[in-house]
Amino acid sequence: MGLISTVLKRNSELEWLFDLELGDEVSQRAYLKKLALETCINFIGRTISQSEFRMMKDNKRQSNDWDYLLNVRPNTDQSAADFWHKFIYTLIDENEVLVILTKSNDLLIADSFTRDEYAVYPDVFRDVTVKDYTFQSPFPMDKVIYITYNNEKLTSFMDGMFNDYADLFSRMVEISLRNNQIRGTVGIDSSQTLDEKTQTKLQKFIDKLFNSFRKNSVALVPKLKGFEYDEVAKGEGNGQSIDELTKLKKSLIDDVANILGIPNALVHGDLADYETSIKAYVKFCIGPLVKKIKDELNAKILEKKDYLAGSRIEVRGITEKSPLEVAEAIDKLIASGGWNRNEVREMVGSERSDNPELDKYVITKNYQSAGLVEGGEKK
């Protein structure tokens, strides 16, 4: 009541009113950048995490330590799915990923490192840090798994675009809030200039009024002599709608998805063109990533002589379709005699069978040249 009584007894010039804060600054929408990156990168990460890595020798799968590390437990703290998810996220977000093999046979994804580049010798990675531990010994290029994604770091490449989107989104939110807010005026009767202490108290009182209107569906204002509050306008719901804000966020995600090669229909869950989108996604986004991973694993895990002798690391489970989805096509391939059944099993991601019958070529259709067709009467 001391503040109100002071206000009632004083009159003042208007200059001090300009020091009062009657609103908030427009906030930066940093979460827009995180939303777009998380949506698109995690979409790819979840896909790659379903891969199966096979150690092959003469087209037969081999079981060894690498098979366990790549498919079951790469290290003591991560499952294979978690490991490959983080692997892809780091690769795309940081534009590179480094994996080291420790003396305890754990595969670890480096959080930071320093790379020393050489012209004719293998590059060396120093100060490799995983979580809070930094390895003192260096790691040469031929002893690590190292993949780059693009020519430029994705986040730095898109910073300018994200800033523009953030400014636009902030302004749209600001306009929407302004068009739906309740406005009022405060009248103060004072006879002299208010000192700094009284101004501070008055500012706190106005802040309470502002927060009351902003946070509560119902707010009461004391109507006292010398202090008047008049409501001058009510929000009528005009201006930017929620749909327009949603479209802006969707547009940002679309731009990121296009850069990464993800069809927009897939990332938004649109099933209208699902089959076409899946084919494009596998061919232009997942296929190149799988090829990069497979080439690096073959180069770093296998010796050159073993590779030339028929050893391979294959990545299965992503680019192949389910046999039930292509059953009709499988029947035609086998029936024409162009492929045997073991070759078709490999096409759909299954392992070859030891049954020698499946290595034979069979023809169940009457495929032959026109000159060999018999029938009719000879003249």
TIKENU-570716 format. One record per residue (C-alpha): residue number from 1; residue in three letters; x, y, z; chain. Coordinates in nm, 4 decimals. Each point is the difference from the previous one (the first is absolute). Layout:
BEGIN
PT; n; res; east; north; up; chain
PT; NUM; ala; X; Y; Z; A
...
END
This chain:
BEGIN
PT; n; res; east; north; up; chain
PT; 1; met; 0.0000; 0.0000; 0.0000; A
PT; 2; gly; 0.3001; 0.2285; 0.0467; A
PT; 3; leu; 0.0668; 0.0015; -0.3748; A
PT; 4; ile; -0.3609; 0.0846; -0.0869; A
PT; 5; ser; -0.0192; 0.2786; 0.2584; A
PT; 6; thr; 0.3196; 0.1476; -0.1382; A
PT; 7; val; -0.1400; -0.0069; -0.3507; A
PT; 8; leu; -0.3256; 0.1643; 0.1109; A
PT; 9; lys; 0.1798; 0.2939; 0.1608; A
PT; 10; arg; 0.2458; 0.0824; -0.2791; A
PT; 11; asn; 0.0030; 0.1529; -0.3405; A
PT; 12; ser; 0.2924; -0.0334; -0.2364; A
PT; 13; glu; 0.1370; 0.0600; -0.3464; A
PT; 14; leu; -0.0312; -0.2843; -0.2507; A
PT; 15; glu; 0.3714; -0.0516; -0.0652; A
PT; 16; trp; 0.0478; -0.2663; 0.2678; A
PT; 17; leu; -0.2729; -0.2173; -0.1572; A
PT; 18; phe; 0.2293; -0.0752; -0.2907; A
PT; 19; asp; 0.2300; -0.1907; 0.2376; A
PT; 20; leu; -0.2712; -0.2541; 0.0854; A
PT; 21; glu; 0.0104; -0.3380; -0.1791; A
PT; 22; leu; -0.3421; -0.0919; -0.1373; A
PT; 23; gly; 0.0832; -0.3051; -0.2127; A
PT; 24; asp; 0.2467; -0.2769; -0.0873; A
PT; 25; glu; 0.2553; -0.0198; -0.2790; A
PT; 26; val; -0.0521; -0.2430; -0.2846; A
PT; 27; ser; 0.1678; -0.3272; 0.0958; A
PT; 28; gln; 0.2285; -0.1929; -0.2284; A
PT; 29; arg; -0.1497; -0.3269; -0.1204; A
PT; 30; ala; 0.3148; -0.2114; 0.0244; A
PT; 31; tyr; -0.2082; -0.3126; 0.0415; A
PT; 32; leu; -0.1056; 0.0251; -0.3675; A
PT; 33; lys; 0.3507; -0.0979; -0.1086; A
PT; 34; lys; 0.0091; -0.2858; 0.2493; A
PT; 35; leu; -0.3449; -0.1164; -0.1101; A
PT; 36; ala; 0.0933; -0.0235; -0.3677; A
PT; 37; leu; 0.3351; -0.1686; 0.0610; A
PT; 38; glu; -0.1326; -0.2462; 0.2574; A
PT; 39; thr; -0.2936; -0.0974; -0.2215; A
PT; 40; cys; 0.2035; -0.0674; -0.3130; A
PT; 41; ile; 0.3260; -0.1370; 0.1433; A
PT; 42; asn; -0.1772; -0.2323; 0.2434; A
PT; 43; phe; -0.2144; -0.1260; -0.2881; A
PT; 44; ile; 0.3148; -0.1162; -0.1804; A
PT; 45; gly; 0.1586; -0.1233; 0.3232; A
PT; 46; arg; -0.2966; -0.2237; 0.0806; A
PT; 47; thr; 0.0200; -0.1465; -0.3489; A
PT; 48; ile; 0.3710; -0.0827; 0.0067; A
PT; 49; ser; -0.0252; -0.1398; 0.3547; A
PT; 50; gln; -0.2045; -0.2886; -0.1431; A
PT; 51; ser; 0.2904; -0.1164; -0.2170; A
PT; 52; glu; 0.1624; -0.3407; 0.0349; A
PT; 53; phe; 0.3737; -0.0289; -0.0630; A
PT; 54; arg; 0.1135; -0.3340; -0.1369; A
PT; 55; met; 0.3515; -0.1332; -0.0151; A
PT; 56; met; 0.0069; -0.2035; -0.3213; A
PT; 57; lys; 0.2521; -0.2514; -0.1365; A
PT; 58; asp; -0.0709; -0.1557; -0.3413; A
PT; 59; asn; -0.3667; 0.1054; 0.0315; A
PT; 60; lys; -0.0353; -0.1686; 0.3406; A
PT; 61; arg; -0.0507; 0.1901; 0.3224; A
PT; 62; gln; 0.2756; -0.0217; 0.2597; A
PT; 63; ser; -0.0425; 0.0402; 0.3756; A
PT; 64; asn; 0.2829; 0.1813; 0.1768; A
PT; 65; asp; 0.0703; 0.2874; 0.2410; A
PT; 66; trp; -0.0751; 0.2635; -0.2618; A
PT; 67; asp; -0.3412; -0.1512; -0.0645; A
PT; 68; tyr; -0.0782; 0.0378; 0.3704; A
PT; 69; leu; 0.1383; 0.3540; 0.0243; A
PT; 70; leu; -0.1863; 0.1308; -0.3041; A
PT; 71; asn; -0.3342; -0.1688; 0.0653; A
PT; 72; val; -0.0377; -0.0565; 0.3744; A
PT; 73; arg; 0.2186; 0.2021; 0.2394; A
PT; 74; pro; 0.2613; 0.2431; -0.1386; A
PT; 75; asn; 0.1000; 0.1110; 0.3505; A
PT; 76; thr; -0.0973; -0.0386; 0.3636; A
PT; 77; asp; -0.2477; 0.2901; -0.0035; A
PT; 78; gln; -0.1843; -0.0298; -0.3326; A
PT; 79; ser; -0.1992; -0.2532; -0.1945; A
PT; 80; ala; 0.0633; -0.0304; -0.3721; A
PT; 81; ala; -0.3193; 0.1954; -0.0831; A
PT; 82; asp; 0.0985; 0.2882; 0.2309; A
PT; 83; phe; 0.3550; -0.0010; -0.1317; A
PT; 84; trp; -0.0973; 0.0264; -0.3675; A
PT; 85; his; -0.2671; 0.2573; 0.0764; A
PT; 86; lys; 0.2584; 0.2239; 0.1674; A
PT; 87; phe; 0.2489; -0.0806; -0.2766; A
PT; 88; ile; -0.2351; 0.1362; -0.2675; A
PT; 89; tyr; -0.1067; 0.2989; 0.2095; A
PT; 90; thr; 0.3617; 0.1021; 0.0594; A
PT; 91; leu; 0.0918; -0.0579; -0.3645; A
PT; 92; ile; -0.2753; 0.2254; -0.1364; A
PT; 93; asp; -0.0003; 0.2632; 0.2743; A
PT; 94; glu; 0.3793; 0.0404; 0.0251; A
PT; 95; asn; 0.0724; -0.0955; -0.3632; A
PT; 96; glu; 0.2417; -0.2698; 0.1221; A
PT; 97; val; 0.0178; -0.2862; 0.2461; A
PT; 98; leu; 0.2966; -0.1778; 0.1571; A
PT; 99; val; -0.0209; -0.3466; 0.1565; A
PT; 100; ile; 0.2936; -0.1501; 0.1874; A
PT; 101; leu; 0.0653; -0.3529; 0.1235; A
PT; 102; thr; 0.1355; -0.0106; 0.3546; A
PT; 103; lys; 0.2333; -0.2590; 0.1482; A
PT; 104; ser; -0.3007; -0.1602; 0.1693; A
PT; 105; asn; -0.1605; -0.0485; -0.3454; A
PT; 106; asp; -0.2643; 0.2709; 0.0403; A
PT; 107; leu; -0.1161; 0.2119; -0.2915; A
PT; 108; leu; -0.0344; 0.3623; 0.1171; A
PT; 109; ile; -0.1286; 0.3060; -0.1850; A
PT; 110; ala; 0.2272; 0.2985; 0.0636; A
PT; 111; asp; -0.1580; 0.3194; 0.1318; A
PT; 112; ser; 0.2959; 0.2132; -0.1084; A
PT; 113; phe; 0.3424; -0.0442; -0.1561; A
PT; 114; thr; 0.2803; 0.1729; -0.1867; A
PT; 115; arg; 0.0987; -0.1212; -0.3455; A
PT; 116; asp; 0.3552; 0.0349; -0.1316; A
PT; 117; glu; -0.0021; -0.0285; -0.3785; A
PT; 118; tyr; 0.2918; -0.1234; -0.2086; A
PT; 119; ala; 0.0519; -0.0241; -0.3750; A
PT; 120; val; 0.1608; -0.3440; -0.0373; A
PT; 121; tyr; -0.0455; -0.1495; 0.3461; A
PT; 122; pro; -0.3187; -0.1011; 0.1804; A
PT; 123; asp; -0.1662; 0.2832; 0.1910; A
PT; 124; val; 0.0201; -0.0161; 0.3789; A
PT; 125; phe; -0.2738; 0.0761; 0.2535; A
PT; 126; arg; 0.1166; 0.1485; 0.3296; A
PT; 127; asp; -0.1720; 0.1117; 0.3210; A
PT; 128; val; -0.2880; -0.2386; -0.0640; A
PT; 129; thr; -0.2606; 0.0597; 0.2702; A
PT; 130; val; -0.2897; -0.2293; 0.0893; A
PT; 131; lys; -0.2305; 0.1396; 0.2679; A
PT; 132; asp; 0.2446; 0.1451; 0.2582; A
PT; 133; tyr; 0.3001; -0.2159; -0.0868; A
PT; 134; thr; 0.2736; 0.1061; -0.2427; A
PT; 135; phe; 0.2258; -0.2675; -0.1504; A
PT; 136; gln; 0.3666; 0.0890; 0.0195; A
PT; 137; ser; 0.1148; -0.2237; -0.2846; A
PT; 138; pro; -0.0651; 0.1050; -0.3617; A
PT; 139; phe; -0.2081; -0.2064; -0.2427; A
PT; 140; pro; 0.1195; -0.0363; -0.3618; A
PT; 141; met; -0.2579; 0.0083; -0.2784; A
PT; 142; asp; 0.0404; -0.3681; -0.0864; A
PT; 143; lys; -0.0917; -0.0981; 0.3588; A
PT; 144; val; -0.3270; 0.1911; 0.0304; A
PT; 145; ile; -0.3374; 0.0216; -0.1723; A
PT; 146; tyr; -0.0352; 0.3515; -0.1392; A
PT; 147; ile; -0.2722; 0.1255; -0.2368; A
PT; 148; thr; -0.0863; 0.3462; -0.1283; A
PT; 149; tyr; -0.3490; 0.0895; -0.1159; A
PT; 150; asn; 0.0240; 0.3102; -0.2151; A
PT; 151; asn; 0.2272; 0.2844; -0.0931; A
PT; 152; glu; -0.1331; 0.2340; 0.2661; A
PT; 153; lys; -0.1363; -0.0393; 0.3516; A
PT; 154; leu; -0.3768; -0.0142; -0.0178; A
PT; 155; thr; -0.0698; 0.2274; 0.2968; A
PT; 156; ser; 0.2313; 0.2797; -0.1164; A
PT; 157; phe; -0.1317; -0.0320; -0.3552; A
PT; 158; met; -0.3560; 0.0590; 0.1169; A
PT; 159; asp; 0.0541; 0.2611; 0.2716; A
PT; 160; gly; -0.1025; 0.2893; -0.2244; A
PT; 161; met; -0.3201; -0.1690; -0.1069; A
PT; 162; phe; -0.0890; -0.0906; 0.3582; A
PT; 163; asn; 0.0502; 0.3601; 0.1139; A
PT; 164; asp; -0.2392; 0.1241; -0.2666; A
PT; 165; tyr; -0.2586; -0.2591; 0.0927; A
PT; 166; ala; 0.0377; 0.0817; 0.3700; A
PT; 167; asp; -0.0566; 0.3717; -0.0607; A
PT; 168; leu; -0.3034; -0.0689; -0.2157; A
PT; 169; phe; -0.1468; -0.2526; 0.2434; A
PT; 170; ser; 0.0564; 0.2337; 0.2964; A
PT; 171; arg; -0.1768; 0.2808; -0.1805; A
PT; 172; met; -0.2933; -0.2249; -0.0907; A
PT; 173; val; -0.0332; -0.1129; 0.3623; A
PT; 174; glu; 0.0256; 0.3598; 0.1173; A
PT; 175; ile; -0.2749; 0.1129; -0.2385; A
PT; 176; ser; -0.2216; -0.2913; 0.0996; A
PT; 177; leu; 0.0401; 0.0789; 0.3691; A
PT; 178; arg; -0.0560; 0.3699; -0.0593; A
PT; 179; asn; -0.3190; -0.0567; -0.1973; A
PT; 180; asn; -0.1387; -0.2213; 0.2743; A
PT; 181; gln; 0.1084; 0.2004; 0.3022; A
PT; 182; ile; -0.2098; 0.2182; 0.2297; A
PT; 183; arg; 0.1199; 0.3610; 0.0093; A
PT; 184; gly; -0.0498; 0.2662; 0.2613; A
PT; 185; thr; 0.1228; 0.3356; 0.1221; A
PT; 186; val; 0.1129; 0.1028; 0.3476; A
PT; 187; gly; -0.0794; 0.3514; 0.1225; A
PT; 188; ile; 0.2053; 0.1455; 0.2859; A
PT; 189; asp; -0.0736; 0.3240; 0.1828; A
PT; 190; ser; 0.3151; 0.1495; 0.1539; A
PT; 191; ser; 0.0872; 0.3515; 0.1090; A
PT; 192; gln; 0.3769; -0.0158; -0.0191; A
PT; 193; thr; 0.2880; -0.1878; -0.1577; A
PT; 194; leu; 0.0348; -0.3537; 0.1373; A
PT; 195; asp; 0.3330; -0.0952; 0.1446; A
PT; 196; glu; 0.1955; -0.3102; -0.1039; A
PT; 197; lys; -0.1243; -0.2097; 0.2933; A
PT; 198; thr; -0.3649; 0.0700; -0.0798; A
PT; 199; gln; 0.0554; -0.0668; -0.3698; A
PT; 200; thr; 0.1463; -0.3404; 0.0893; A
PT; 201; lys; -0.3037; -0.0879; 0.2084; A
PT; 202; leu; -0.2321; 0.1171; -0.2754; A
PT; 203; gln; 0.1891; -0.2062; -0.2549; A
PT; 204; lys; -0.0413; -0.3121; 0.2137; A
PT; 205; phe; -0.3727; 0.0688; 0.0308; A
PT; 206; ile; -0.0371; 0.0375; -0.3780; A
PT; 207; asp; 0.1996; -0.3217; -0.0502; A
PT; 208; lys; -0.2422; -0.1829; 0.2279; A
PT; 209; leu; -0.2925; 0.1305; -0.2035; A
PT; 210; phe; 0.1706; -0.1019; -0.3245; A
PT; 211; asn; 0.0769; -0.3517; 0.1237; A
PT; 212; ser; -0.3507; -0.0359; 0.1386; A
PT; 213; phe; -0.1564; 0.0698; -0.3415; A
PT; 214; arg; 0.2530; -0.2148; -0.1825; A
PT; 215; lys; -0.0099; -0.3115; 0.2187; A
PT; 216; asn; -0.3569; -0.0119; 0.1362; A
PT; 217; ser; -0.3266; -0.0478; -0.1838; A
PT; 218; val; -0.1705; 0.2262; 0.2584; A
PT; 219; ala; 0.1792; 0.2993; 0.1544; A
PT; 220; leu; -0.1292; 0.2668; 0.2392; A
PT; 221; val; 0.1355; 0.3564; 0.0152; A
PT; 222; pro; -0.0583; 0.2162; 0.3092; A
PT; 223; lys; -0.1809; 0.3202; -0.0973; A
PT; 224; leu; 0.1247; 0.2753; 0.2290; A
PT; 225; lys; -0.0171; 0.3770; 0.0009; A
PT; 226; gly; 0.2974; 0.1433; -0.1841; A
PT; 227; phe; 0.0800; -0.3306; -0.1677; A
PT; 228; glu; -0.2264; -0.1032; -0.2866; A
PT; 229; tyr; 0.0132; -0.2926; -0.2396; A
PT; 230; asp; -0.2108; 0.0106; -0.3179; A
PT; 231; glu; -0.0281; -0.2868; -0.2463; A
PT; 232; val; 0.0125; 0.1396; -0.3514; A
PT; 233; ala; 0.0018; -0.3103; -0.2239; A
PT; 234; lys; -0.0582; -0.3706; 0.0114; A
PT; 235; gly; 0.1681; -0.2537; -0.2234; A
PT; 236; glu; -0.2263; -0.1050; -0.2838; A
PT; 237; gly; 0.2042; -0.2926; -0.1261; A
PT; 238; asn; 0.1091; 0.1673; -0.3241; A
PT; 239; gly; 0.3489; -0.0214; -0.1468; A
PT; 240; gln; 0.2319; -0.2984; -0.0228; A
PT; 241; ser; -0.1720; -0.3316; 0.0651; A
PT; 242; ile; 0.1491; -0.3141; 0.1490; A
PT; 243; asp; -0.0137; -0.1608; -0.3456; A
PT; 244; glu; 0.2310; 0.2663; -0.1423; A
PT; 245; leu; 0.2517; -0.0521; 0.2801; A
PT; 246; thr; -0.0144; -0.3761; -0.0596; A
PT; 247; lys; 0.0577; 0.0521; -0.3728; A
PT; 248; leu; 0.3090; 0.2070; 0.0727; A
PT; 249; lys; 0.1495; -0.2722; 0.2221; A
PT; 250; lys; -0.0845; -0.2598; -0.2633; A
PT; 251; ser; 0.1682; 0.2093; -0.2688; A
PT; 252; leu; 0.3210; 0.0140; 0.2040; A
PT; 253; ile; -0.0008; -0.3768; 0.0499; A
PT; 254; asp; -0.0606; -0.0441; -0.3741; A
PT; 255; asp; 0.3098; 0.2054; -0.0839; A
PT; 256; val; 0.2191; -0.2093; 0.2306; A
PT; 257; ala; -0.1521; -0.3244; -0.1315; A
PT; 258; asn; 0.0685; 0.1043; -0.3603; A
PT; 259; ile; 0.3670; 0.0641; 0.0809; A
PT; 260; leu; 0.0312; -0.3435; 0.1621; A
PT; 261; gly; -0.1906; -0.1762; -0.2794; A
PT; 262; ile; -0.3076; -0.0969; 0.2033; A
PT; 263; pro; -0.3313; 0.0228; -0.1896; A
PT; 264; asn; -0.2266; 0.2498; 0.1734; A
PT; 265; ala; -0.2923; -0.2441; -0.0012; A
PT; 266; leu; 0.1922; -0.2483; 0.2162; A
PT; 267; val; 0.1215; 0.2411; 0.2647; A
PT; 268; his; -0.3554; 0.1333; 0.0473; A
PT; 269; gly; -0.1619; -0.3443; -0.0014; A
PT; 270; asp; -0.1927; 0.0540; -0.3240; A
PT; 271; leu; -0.0991; -0.3418; -0.1366; A
PT; 272; ala; -0.1416; 0.1232; -0.3320; A
PT; 273; asp; 0.3224; -0.0646; -0.1959; A
PT; 274; tyr; 0.1567; -0.2385; 0.2491; A
PT; 275; glu; 0.1443; -0.2544; -0.2446; A
PT; 276; thr; 0.1534; 0.2631; -0.2275; A
PT; 277; ser; 0.1413; 0.1899; 0.2989; A
PT; 278; ile; 0.1529; -0.3135; 0.1520; A
PT; 279; lys; 0.1753; -0.0863; -0.3263; A
PT; 280; ala; 0.1435; 0.3507; -0.0293; A
PT; 281; tyr; 0.0999; 0.0028; 0.3682; A
PT; 282; val; 0.1853; -0.3315; -0.0212; A
PT; 283; lys; 0.1685; 0.0813; -0.3319; A
PT; 284; phe; 0.1107; 0.3585; 0.0543; A
PT; 285; cys; 0.0331; 0.0326; 0.3795; A
PT; 286; ile; 0.0553; -0.3368; 0.1685; A
PT; 287; gly; 0.1820; -0.1725; -0.2872; A
PT; 288; pro; 0.2950; 0.2453; -0.0117; A
PT; 289; leu; 0.0339; -0.0052; 0.3796; A
PT; 290; val; 0.0035; -0.3796; 0.0098; A
PT; 291; lys; 0.2615; -0.0014; -0.2787; A
PT; 292; lys; 0.2242; 0.2386; 0.1973; A
PT; 293; ile; -0.0259; -0.2150; 0.3135; A
PT; 294; lys; 0.0548; -0.3263; -0.1868; A
PT; 295; asp; 0.3044; 0.1301; -0.1883; A
PT; 296; glu; 0.1601; 0.1306; 0.3198; A
PT; 297; leu; -0.0600; -0.3226; 0.1908; A
PT; 298; asn; 0.1403; -0.2118; -0.2813; A
PT; 299; ala; 0.3087; 0.2219; -0.0242; A
PT; 300; lys; 0.0745; 0.0191; 0.3726; A
PT; 301; ile; -0.1111; -0.3361; 0.1397; A
PT; 302; leu; 0.1107; -0.2296; -0.2824; A
PT; 303; glu; 0.3505; -0.0406; -0.1306; A
PT; 304; lys; 0.0522; 0.0505; -0.3724; A
PT; 305; lys; 0.0942; -0.3641; -0.0513; A
PT; 306; asp; -0.3132; -0.1172; 0.1821; A
PT; 307; tyr; -0.2209; 0.2248; -0.2105; A
PT; 308; leu; 0.1552; -0.1263; -0.3218; A
PT; 309; ala; -0.0465; -0.3553; 0.1263; A
PT; 310; gly; -0.3770; 0.0473; 0.0252; A
PT; 311; ser; -0.0590; 0.1448; 0.3463; A
PT; 312; arg; -0.2601; 0.2761; 0.0182; A
PT; 313; ile; -0.2020; 0.2050; 0.2467; A
PT; 314; glu; -0.3569; 0.0380; -0.1212; A
PT; 315; val; -0.2640; 0.2376; 0.1384; A
PT; 316; arg; -0.3464; -0.1501; -0.0215; A
PT; 317; gly; -0.3514; 0.0745; 0.1148; A
PT; 318; ile; -0.0569; 0.3506; -0.1382; A
PT; 319; thr; 0.0273; 0.0078; -0.3776; A
PT; 320; glu; -0.1646; -0.3399; -0.0528; A
PT; 321; lys; -0.3743; -0.0578; -0.0101; A
PT; 322; ser; -0.1911; -0.2666; 0.1875; A
PT; 323; pro; -0.0429; -0.3233; -0.2019; A
PT; 324; leu; -0.3753; 0.0251; 0.0537; A
PT; 325; glu; -0.0064; 0.3406; -0.1690; A
PT; 326; val; 0.1756; -0.1235; -0.3151; A
PT; 327; ala; -0.1241; -0.3606; -0.0109; A
PT; 328; glu; -0.1392; 0.0397; -0.3515; A
PT; 329; ala; 0.3241; 0.1498; -0.1307; A
PT; 330; ile; 0.1991; -0.2810; 0.1657; A
PT; 331; asp; -0.2137; -0.2601; -0.1772; A
PT; 332; lys; 0.0651; 0.1627; -0.3378; A
PT; 333; leu; 0.3757; 0.0219; 0.0581; A
PT; 334; ile; 0.0252; -0.3678; 0.0859; A
PT; 335; ala; -0.2484; -0.1135; -0.2654; A
PT; 336; ser; 0.1937; 0.1709; -0.2776; A
PT; 337; gly; 0.3202; -0.1863; 0.0901; A
PT; 338; gly; 0.1990; 0.3241; 0.0213; A
PT; 339; trp; 0.0734; -0.0421; 0.3745; A
PT; 340; asn; 0.0149; -0.2989; 0.2304; A
PT; 341; arg; -0.1760; -0.0080; 0.3351; A
PT; 342; asn; 0.3101; 0.0694; 0.2078; A
PT; 343; glu; 0.0748; 0.3115; -0.2042; A
PT; 344; val; -0.3557; 0.1205; 0.0556; A
PT; 345; arg; 0.0357; -0.0647; 0.3748; A
PT; 346; glu; 0.2996; 0.2335; 0.0033; A
PT; 347; met; -0.1995; 0.2671; -0.1872; A
PT; 348; val; -0.2583; 0.0178; 0.2789; A
PT; 349; gly; 0.2622; -0.0015; 0.2774; A
PT; 350; ser; -0.0217; -0.3670; 0.1027; A
PT; 351; glu; 0.3008; -0.2295; 0.0347; A
PT; 352; arg; 0.0772; -0.2658; -0.2568; A
PT; 353; ser; -0.1213; -0.3510; 0.0671; A
PT; 354; asp; 0.2348; -0.3010; 0.0174; A
PT; 355; asn; -0.2453; -0.1995; -0.2065; A
PT; 356; pro; 0.1720; -0.0553; -0.3394; A
PT; 357; glu; -0.3390; -0.0132; -0.1718; A
PT; 358; leu; -0.0380; 0.3737; 0.0550; A
PT; 359; asp; 0.3124; 0.0639; -0.2084; A
PT; 360; lys; -0.1606; -0.1548; -0.3070; A
PT; 361; tyr; -0.1707; 0.2098; -0.2653; A
PT; 362; val; -0.3548; -0.1055; -0.0751; A
PT; 363; ile; -0.2505; 0.1067; -0.2637; A
PT; 364; thr; -0.3682; -0.0298; 0.0795; A
PT; 365; lys; -0.1199; 0.2167; -0.2899; A
PT; 366; asn; 0.0100; -0.0829; -0.3682; A
PT; 367; tyr; 0.2848; 0.2451; -0.0720; A
PT; 368; gln; 0.1576; -0.0966; -0.3355; A
PT; 369; ser; 0.0685; 0.1500; -0.3395; A
PT; 370; ala; -0.2872; 0.0292; -0.2469; A
PT; 371; gly; 0.1700; -0.2370; -0.2495; A
PT; 372; leu; -0.0083; -0.2854; 0.2521; A
PT; 373; val; -0.3731; 0.0160; 0.0623; A
PT; 374; glu; -0.1635; -0.3261; -0.1124; A
PT; 375; gly; -0.3580; -0.0437; -0.1042; A
PT; 376; gly; -0.2266; 0.0079; -0.3048; A
PT; 377; glu; 0.0118; -0.2184; -0.3075; A
PT; 378; lys; 0.2925; -0.0277; -0.2370; A
PT; 379; lys; -0.0761; 0.0410; -0.3716; A
END
